Amino acid sequence: MYCDILFGRTDQIDYDTILTIKRHYAKRSKGVTILGWFLIITSITGTLINVYTFMARPAFIAKYSTHLFRFDSELIYQITAIFGVAISVFKFILGLNILKLRETWRKITICYFLFDILYMLCPMFLLVNPTEGLGGFLAESIINSLLIYFLIRPTTKEQFETV
């Protein structure tokens, strides 16, 4: 069957079979592979960090409750832990679908990186001194902007559209 496609004899093969073969042999660039694995690895480490901070909850609240946050630190802690685990699971799904070269998930990944930039602003407004988190915000914003640029480049878009 594969030889028929290679030699141009596709009159006996249906369209779904051709699409399946094209998906199977689609070329994925090193950059897309690295991005997919980066999302998977950071999701796993993010989950481990959230579990660790959840277990270290009393120390976190004792250390930061009085001078760091403007609001109730217990509520902020619970929201951050739950949201962090949800984001880690979502990043894992993003990584898997980026590795499978799914066009819809490429667009969702771009939206995620835009959301991540906005999400980094939230803790800065919760801190008593917002300039404490400015360096991390700028670094992550630059990285996310570069990843968005990588995903909207024509050569990267072409990889996802061929599948």
N, C-alpha and C positions, 0 to 999 in steps of 0.2 A: 504494500500500500504506500509506504514512504517513497519507494522507487518511482511509483506512478506520478507522485507529485513532483519529484525531482526532475523527471523527464517530460513533464508537461501533459501526461495522460490523466486528466482530471475529470473526464466525462463520466466515469463510473463511480466517482467519489462525491458524496454529498458535501454541502457547504459547512455543516457543523464539524465534520471530520477535519476539514482544512483548517478551520479556526482553532480546533483543539491542537493540531500539530504546530501551528504558528505560535500558540501560547506556550507550548511545551519547549520550543526551541527559540523563544524570544531572548535576545541578548540584553543583559542587564549590565550597565556600566559599573565600574568600581566605586564611583561616587554614590550611586543609588544603593549598592550593596553595603557600603560603609554607613550610610544614613540609616538604612533599615536595622542593621545590627546595633548602631548607636542608640536608636530608640528602644530596642529590646533590652540592651544592657542597662541603660539609664532607668528603664522602668523597673527592672529587677532590683537594682541598687536603691531606687527610690522607695520601693516597698519595704526593703530591709531597714532603711533609715526610719521610715514611718513607724514600723513595728518597734524598733529600738527606742525611739522617742516616746512612743506610747507607754512602753514599760518604764521609762525614766520620768514619767509624768510628775510625780511629787517634787523631784529635783528641779524640773523645768519651772514649775509654778513658784516654788520657793525662791528661785534665782531671779525670775523676771517679773513677778507680780507687782512689785511696788514701784519700780522706777522706769521700766521700759515701755509698757503699753499704756495707752490712754483709757482703755476699756477693761472690762472684766477678763482677766487672763485665762480663767477656766473655760469660758465660752470660746474664746479665740483658739485655745489649744484644741478643744474638741472639733471645732469646725476645720481647723487646719489639718488635723490628723485624718479625718474622714475624707476631706477633699484631696489630700495627698495620695491616699490609697486609690481613690477613684481615678485620679489623673495617671497614676502608675499603670493601672490596668488598661486604661485607654491608650497610653503610649505603647504598651505591649502589642495591642491590636493594630495600632498604626504601623509599627515596625514590621509585623508579619505581612500586612497588606502592601506595604511599600516594596517588600522583597518579592511579592507576587505581581508587581507592576500593575496595580489596579488604579485606573485613572480617577475614579471617584475618591479613592482614599488619598491620592496625591493632593486633590483639592481640599479634602478634610485636614490633611497635614498642614497645608498652608494656613488654613483657618486656625488650627491649633497653635501654630507658632505666633500668629497675630494675637490670639487670646493670651498666650503665655507672656507676651510683652505687657499687656494690660494687667494680667494677674500679678506680675511683679510690682506693679504700682501700689496695689492694695496694702501690703505690709508697710510700705513707706508712710502711708497716711495714718496707720495705726500706731506707729512709733512716736514717742515723745519728741525725739530728735530725728526728723526724716533724712537728714544727710548721712546718717549711719549706714543706710542701705543703698546709697546712691552708686557706689562702685560696683556692687553686684548687679544692680539694675542695668547700668550702662554696659557691663560686660555681656550679660545675657541678652540684652537688646541687640547688640552688635552681632552676636552669634546667631540669634534667631533671624535677623535681617539677612545675613549671608545665606542661611539655609533656605529662606523664602526665595531669595534670588536664584539659588541653585535649582529649586523646584520649578521656577517659572521660565527658566532658560529654554529656548527652542529645542536644543538637543535632548534635554531631559524630558520635556513634554512629549517629544517624538517617541521615546522609549515606551512611555505609558500608553500612547495612542495606538501603537502597533499591536498591542495585546488585546 
